[in-house]
Amino acid sequence: TFDLLAPFETPTIADGNTAWITPRKIANGNFTAILCPQAMATYRTDGWIRVTLDGKEAVFNAPVQIDGQVFDVLEAGKEITVTLTVRKTNETPDEKTTVWTQGLQIPDDSRWNYDKTQLPWWEGCGWYDCNKVNPTGKDPTKINDSQLCWAAATSNMIHWWLDRNRDWVENKGYDVPSELTNMLHSEIFDLYKSCFPNEGNQPLSAINWYFNGVFRKNIYETDEPDPRAGFFRDVFGTHSLGQQIDIVTKETFNSTIRSALENGQIVSYAFADPRWQAHAVTLWGVELDENGDIRYLYMVDNNDGATDTRGTIRRQEIRYKPLTEGSSTLSVFVPNSVGDFRYRIYQIFTLDTGKKYLK
């Protein structure tokens, strides 16, 4: 219980007993709860969050600080995000553990190059690397698709989605753009090229356009569907199968990607240098370190088509470091062509199979 008549900015807690509450599950392993404003001192020692798994229980104390600031009170009208990593006590993570997107054929060592940094595409592997035909825009004999990384990354995701739902799509008689002659000639990527200018945009809008017929991040009933797309609008209506995460820290990066892969989703991400435009690519797996944190990405880059028509997964190291000096919040960086970790991952996009809607 608490005093509703107390000044809102300085809440006082009335006498009474604390009690555990069950948060509401929302999506991707996330839960939410509304708590009254209150002091946090008790929860630093007596436990704040309790997790029960397979009959075992773990209790986590509230942190003393958040982003370098003392965390001594839950303030009215504010939100706090807590990321927890829970492992069963009888499980010891391998020093190197790889988690792949569901539906892929796990490659054996013979398919990799000599130092296991590149994995060529092969028939039936389950992953895709749709590439631009003119990534620099300097070849006047080819269509200029230099700014369409968002469309290429989305095309990979949709090809994977169609594979995961192939039986349902065929049984329902859907005739959708899906052919893939090679990594330079995808019917899905070609559709985006024919319908949109050579300009930067967002994978989430592209996902919604293909499935729902509306090229925007949020879809409303009043939106007029584009007749050139919206191939599954009769099934999904205005429900988006995609999700966009705009605040990417070490914690949100690990929790979002691990949850997406474990829940049968596919991931793309965007990165940029402060002096360089953004670039979107597709993720097909991750490699974890001894602490269970993501240390390497298995990704495909749609800019390498000029020299690679077959398609290639590349093993890319990431590093965690503060965006500004003195900050306790770690951002996620990938290297540039000379190995400097200056490109910051700032957005993550996921696509769900939507199987619960498929009947």
C-alpha positions as CSV (number, residue, x, y, z in Angstrom):
1,T,0.0,0.0,0.0
2,F,1.1,3.6,-0.6
3,D,-0.2,7.1,0.1
4,L,-2.0,8.6,-2.9
5,L,-2.1,12.0,-1.2
6,A,1.7,12.2,-0.9
7,P,3.5,14.6,-3.3
8,F,3.9,12.6,-6.5
9,E,7.6,13.3,-6.8
10,T,8.4,12.1,-3.3
11,P,6.3,8.9,-2.8
12,T,6.0,7.5,0.7
13,I,5.4,3.8,1.4
14,A,2.8,3.0,4.0
15,D,3.2,0.1,6.4
16,G,2.5,-3.3,4.9
17,N,4.0,-6.4,3.5
18,T,5.7,-6.8,0.2
19,A,4.4,-9.5,-2.2
20,W,5.6,-11.1,-5.4
21,I,3.7,-10.2,-8.5
22,T,3.7,-12.1,-11.8
23,P,4.6,-9.9,-14.8
24,R,2.8,-10.1,-18.1
25,K,4.7,-11.8,-21.0
26,I,4.7,-9.6,-24.1
27,A,7.1,-10.9,-26.8
28,N,10.6,-12.4,-27.5
29,G,11.2,-13.4,-23.9
30,N,10.2,-10.0,-22.5
31,F,8.0,-9.3,-19.5
32,T,6.4,-6.2,-18.2
33,A,5.0,-5.1,-14.9
34,I,3.7,-1.8,-13.3
35,L,5.1,-1.0,-9.9
36,C,4.2,1.8,-7.5
37,P,6.9,4.4,-6.8
38,Q,9.0,3.2,-3.9
39,A,12.4,3.1,-2.3
40,M,14.8,0.4,-3.5
41,A,17.0,-0.2,-0.5
42,T,15.2,-3.3,0.7
43,Y,15.4,-5.0,-2.8
44,R,19.2,-4.7,-3.0
45,T,19.5,-7.3,-0.2
46,D,16.2,-9.1,-0.1
47,G,15.8,-9.7,-3.8
48,W,13.8,-7.9,-6.5
49,I,13.2,-10.3,-9.3
50,R,12.6,-14.1,-8.9
51,V,12.9,-16.6,-11.7
52,T,11.6,-20.1,-11.5
53,L,12.9,-22.6,-14.1
54,D,12.3,-26.4,-14.1
55,G,11.4,-26.4,-10.4
56,K,14.5,-24.4,-9.4
57,E,14.5,-20.8,-8.2
58,A,16.9,-17.9,-8.6
59,V,16.5,-14.5,-6.9
60,F,18.2,-11.3,-8.3
61,N,18.9,-8.3,-6.2
62,A,18.2,-4.8,-7.5
63,P,21.3,-3.1,-8.8
64,V,23.0,-0.4,-6.8
65,Q,23.6,1.8,-9.9
66,I,22.2,2.2,-13.4
67,D,24.4,4.0,-16.0
68,G,26.6,5.3,-13.2
69,Q,23.7,6.8,-11.2
70,V,22.6,5.5,-7.8
71,F,19.4,3.5,-8.2
72,D,17.6,4.3,-4.9
73,V,14.0,4.8,-5.9
74,L,11.5,3.9,-8.6
75,E,10.3,7.2,-9.9
76,A,6.8,7.9,-11.0
77,G,6.1,7.8,-14.7
78,K,9.4,6.3,-15.7
79,E,10.4,2.9,-17.2
80,I,13.4,0.6,-16.3
81,T,14.5,-2.3,-18.5
82,V,16.3,-5.1,-16.8
83,T,18.1,-7.9,-18.8
84,L,18.8,-11.2,-17.0
85,T,20.8,-14.1,-18.2
86,V,19.6,-17.4,-16.6
87,R,21.3,-20.7,-17.1
88,K,20.5,-24.1,-15.6
89,T,23.1,-24.9,-13.0
90,N,23.9,-28.3,-14.6
91,E,24.8,-26.6,-17.9
92,T,28.3,-25.2,-18.6
93,P,28.5,-23.1,-21.8
94,D,31.1,-24.2,-24.3
95,E,33.9,-21.8,-24.8
96,K,32.6,-21.4,-28.3
97,T,28.9,-22.1,-29.0
98,T,27.2,-21.3,-32.3
99,V,23.5,-20.6,-32.6
100,W,22.1,-20.7,-36.1
101,T,18.9,-19.3,-37.6
102,Q,16.3,-22.2,-37.6
103,G,15.9,-24.1,-40.8
104,L,19.6,-23.8,-41.9
105,Q,21.7,-26.8,-42.8
106,I,24.5,-26.8,-40.2
107,P,27.7,-26.7,-42.2
108,D,30.5,-29.1,-41.5
109,D,34.1,-28.0,-41.4
110,S,34.8,-29.0,-45.0
111,R,32.5,-26.3,-46.3
112,W,34.4,-23.4,-44.8
113,N,37.5,-21.7,-46.1
114,Y,40.8,-22.5,-44.5
115,D,40.5,-20.1,-41.5
116,K,36.7,-20.6,-41.1
117,T,35.9,-17.0,-41.9
118,Q,33.9,-17.6,-45.1
119,L,31.1,-20.1,-45.9
120,P,30.1,-20.4,-49.6
121,W,26.4,-20.9,-50.4
122,W,25.3,-24.4,-51.5
123,E,22.0,-25.8,-52.8
124,G,19.7,-26.5,-50.0
125,C,21.7,-24.7,-47.3
126,G,18.6,-22.7,-46.2
127,W,20.3,-19.3,-46.1
128,Y,20.5,-16.5,-48.8
129,D,22.7,-13.7,-49.8
130,C,20.8,-11.5,-52.2
131,N,23.4,-9.0,-53.6
132,K,23.2,-5.7,-55.4
133,V,24.3,-5.8,-59.1
134,N,25.8,-2.3,-58.9
135,P,26.8,-1.7,-55.3
136,T,28.9,1.4,-56.1
137,G,26.4,2.8,-58.6
138,K,29.3,3.5,-61.0
139,D,28.5,1.0,-63.7
140,P,26.2,2.8,-66.3
141,T,25.4,-0.5,-67.9
142,K,23.6,-1.9,-64.8
143,I,20.6,-0.7,-62.8
144,N,21.7,1.5,-59.9
145,D,20.8,-0.4,-56.7
146,S,23.6,1.0,-54.5
147,Q,21.2,2.4,-51.8
148,L,18.9,-0.7,-51.6
149,C,20.7,-2.6,-48.9
150,W,17.4,-2.6,-46.9
151,A,15.6,-4.3,-49.8
152,A,18.3,-6.9,-50.2
153,A,18.4,-7.7,-46.5
154,T,14.6,-8.0,-46.4
155,S,14.7,-10.2,-49.5
156,N,16.9,-12.7,-47.7
157,M,14.5,-12.7,-44.8
158,I,11.5,-13.3,-47.0
159,H,13.2,-16.1,-49.0
160,W,13.8,-17.8,-45.6
161,W,10.2,-17.2,-44.5
162,L,8.8,-18.8,-47.7
163,D,11.1,-21.8,-47.1
164,R,9.8,-22.2,-43.5
165,N,6.2,-22.0,-44.7
166,R,6.5,-23.6,-48.1
167,D,3.9,-26.3,-47.5
168,W,1.3,-23.9,-46.3
169,V,2.0,-21.4,-49.1
170,E,1.7,-24.1,-51.8
171,N,-1.4,-25.7,-50.2
172,K,-3.2,-22.4,-50.1
173,G,-2.3,-21.7,-53.7
174,Y,-0.4,-18.4,-53.1
175,D,1.4,-17.2,-56.2
176,V,4.0,-14.8,-54.9
177,P,7.4,-13.5,-56.1
178,S,9.9,-16.1,-54.8
179,E,12.2,-17.3,-57.6
180,L,15.9,-17.1,-57.0
181,T,18.0,-17.7,-60.1
182,N,21.2,-16.8,-58.3
183,M,22.3,-14.3,-55.6
184,L,22.3,-11.5,-58.1
185,H,18.8,-12.3,-59.4
186,S,16.1,-12.6,-56.8
187,E,12.5,-12.1,-57.9
188,I,11.8,-10.5,-54.5
189,F,14.7,-8.1,-54.6
190,D,13.8,-7.3,-58.2
191,L,10.3,-6.4,-57.1
192,Y,11.6,-3.8,-54.7
193,K,13.9,-2.4,-57.4
194,S,11.0,-2.0,-59.7
195,C,8.7,-0.3,-57.2
196,F,11.0,1.9,-55.2
197,P,13.7,4.6,-56.0
198,N,17.4,4.0,-55.2
199,E,17.2,5.5,-51.8
200,G,17.8,4.4,-48.2
201,N,14.9,3.0,-46.2
202,Q,14.0,0.5,-43.4
203,P,13.6,-3.3,-43.5
204,L,10.6,-3.2,-41.3
205,S,8.7,-1.0,-43.8
206,A,9.8,-3.4,-46.5
207,I,8.6,-6.4,-44.6
208,N,5.2,-4.8,-44.0
209,W,4.9,-3.9,-47.7
210,Y,5.5,-7.5,-48.9
211,F,3.2,-9.2,-46.4
212,N,0.6,-6.5,-45.6
213,G,0.8,-4.1,-48.5
214,V,1.7,-1.0,-46.5
215,F,5.2,0.5,-46.8
216,R,5.6,1.9,-43.3
217,K,6.7,0.8,-39.8
218,N,3.2,1.0,-38.3
219,I,0.1,-0.3,-40.1
220,Y,-3.4,1.1,-39.6
221,E,-6.8,-0.1,-40.8
222,T,-7.2,3.2,-42.7
223,D,-4.1,2.5,-44.8
224,E,-4.8,1.7,-48.5
225,P,-2.9,-1.5,-49.4
226,D,-0.5,-1.2,-52.4
227,P,-1.9,-3.6,-55.1
228,R,1.7,-4.5,-56.1
229,A,2.3,-6.2,-52.8
230,G,0.5,-7.3,-49.6
231,F,0.6,-10.9,-50.8
232,F,-0.6,-12.2,-47.4
233,R,-2.8,-9.4,-46.2
234,D,-5.8,-11.7,-46.2
235,V,-4.1,-13.7,-43.5
236,F,-2.2,-11.1,-41.4
237,G,-4.4,-8.0,-42.0
238,T,-2.7,-5.1,-40.3
239,H,-0.6,-7.4,-38.0
240,S,3.1,-7.0,-38.7
241,L,5.4,-10.0,-38.6
242,G,8.4,-7.7,-38.2
243,Q,9.9,-5.9,-35.2
244,Q,12.4,-3.0,-35.1
245,I,14.6,-2.3,-32.1
246,D,16.2,1.2,-32.0
247,I,18.0,1.2,-28.7
248,V,20.9,-1.2,-29.1
249,T,23.2,-1.7,-26.1
250,K,25.2,-4.8,-25.3
251,E,22.3,-6.0,-23.2
252,T,19.5,-5.4,-25.7
253,F,21.7,-6.7,-28.5
254,N,22.3,-10.0,-26.8
255,S,18.8,-10.5,-25.4
256,T,17.0,-9.5,-28.7
257,I,19.1,-11.7,-31.0
258,R,19.3,-14.7,-28.6
259,S,15.6,-14.6,-28.1
260,A,14.9,-14.2,-31.8
261,L,17.1,-17.2,-32.8
262,E,15.7,-19.3,-30.0
263,N,12.1,-18.5,-31.0
264,G,12.5,-19.3,-34.7
265,Q,12.9,-15.8,-36.1
266,I,15.3,-14.3,-38.5
267,V,17.4,-11.2,-37.9
268,S,18.8,-8.3,-39.9
269,Y,20.7,-5.3,-38.4
270,A,21.9,-1.9,-39.5
271,F,25.2,-0.2,-38.7
272,A,26.9,3.1,-39.5
273,D,29.9,5.3,-38.9
274,P,29.2,8.9,-37.8
275,R,30.7,10.1,-41.1
276,W,29.2,7.3,-43.2
277,Q,25.7,6.3,-44.3
278,A,23.9,3.4,-42.7
279,H,24.0,-0.2,-44.1
280,A,21.6,-3.1,-43.5
281,V,22.7,-6.7,-43.7
282,T,21.3,-10.1,-42.7
283,L,22.3,-12.3,-39.8
284,W,22.3,-16.1,-40.0
285,G,23.9,-17.1,-36.7
286,V,26.0,-16.0,-33.8
287,E,29.0,-17.4,-31.9
288,L,29.0,-17.0,-28.1
289,D,31.9,-16.6,-25.7
290,E,32.5,-18.4,-22.4
291,N,30.1,-15.9,-20.7
292,G,27.3,-16.6,-23.1
293,D,27.7,-13.2,-24.8
294,I,27.7,-12.8,-28.6
295,R,31.2,-12.4,-29.8
296,Y,31.0,-13.2,-33.6
297,L,28.3,-12.7,-36.1
298,Y,27.6,-15.0,-39.1
299,M,26.3,-12.5,-41.7
300,V,25.9,-11.8,-45.4
301,D,26.8,-8.5,-46.9
302,N,24.8,-7.4,-50.0
303,N,27.6,-5.1,-51.1
304,D,30.0,-7.9,-52.2
305,G,28.0,-9.2,-55.2
306,A,30.4,-7.6,-57.7
307,T,33.0,-10.1,-56.8
308,D,30.9,-12.9,-55.3
309,T,27.9,-14.2,-57.3
310,R,27.6,-17.4,-55.3
311,G,26.8,-15.9,-51.9
312,T,28.9,-16.1,-48.8
313,I,28.4,-16.1,-45.0
314,R,31.2,-14.1,-43.3
315,R,32.3,-14.5,-39.7
316,Q,32.5,-11.0,-38.3
317,E,33.9,-10.1,-34.9
318,I,32.1,-7.6,-32.7
319,R,33.3,-5.5,-29.8
320,Y,31.5,-3.8,-26.9
321,K,32.6,-0.3,-25.9
322,P,31.0,2.9,-24.6
323,L,29.7,5.3,-27.2
324,T,31.0,8.3,-25.2
325,E,33.9,8.4,-22.7
326,G,32.9,7.7,-19.2
327,S,29.6,6.0,-20.0
328,S,28.8,2.7,-18.4
329,T,26.5,1.7,-21.2
330,L,28.3,-0.5,-23.9
331,S,27.4,-0.2,-27.5
332,V,28.1,-2.8,-30.2
333,F,30.7,-2.2,-32.9
334,V,31.7,-4.1,-36.1
335,P,35.0,-3.5,-38.0
336,N,35.5,-1.5,-41.2
337,S,37.5,-2.8,-44.2
338,V,40.8,-2.2,-42.4
339,G,39.7,-3.7,-39.1
340,D,38.9,-0.6,-37.1
341,F,35.8,-1.1,-34.9
342,R,34.1,2.1,-35.8
343,Y,30.8,1.0,-37.2
344,R,28.1,0.9,-34.5
345,I,25.1,-1.4,-34.8
346,Y,22.1,0.9,-34.0
347,Q,19.1,-1.0,-35.2
348,I,17.9,-4.7,-35.2
349,F,15.0,-6.1,-37.3
350,T,13.3,-9.4,-36.7
351,L,10.8,-11.4,-38.8
352,D,8.6,-14.0,-37.3
353,T,7.3,-17.1,-39.1
354,G,3.7,-16.2,-38.1
355,K,2.8,-19.8,-37.9
356,K,0.2,-19.2,-35.2
357,Y,-1.8,-17.3,-37.9
358,L,-1.5,-20.0,-40.5
359,K,-4.5,-22.3,-40.6
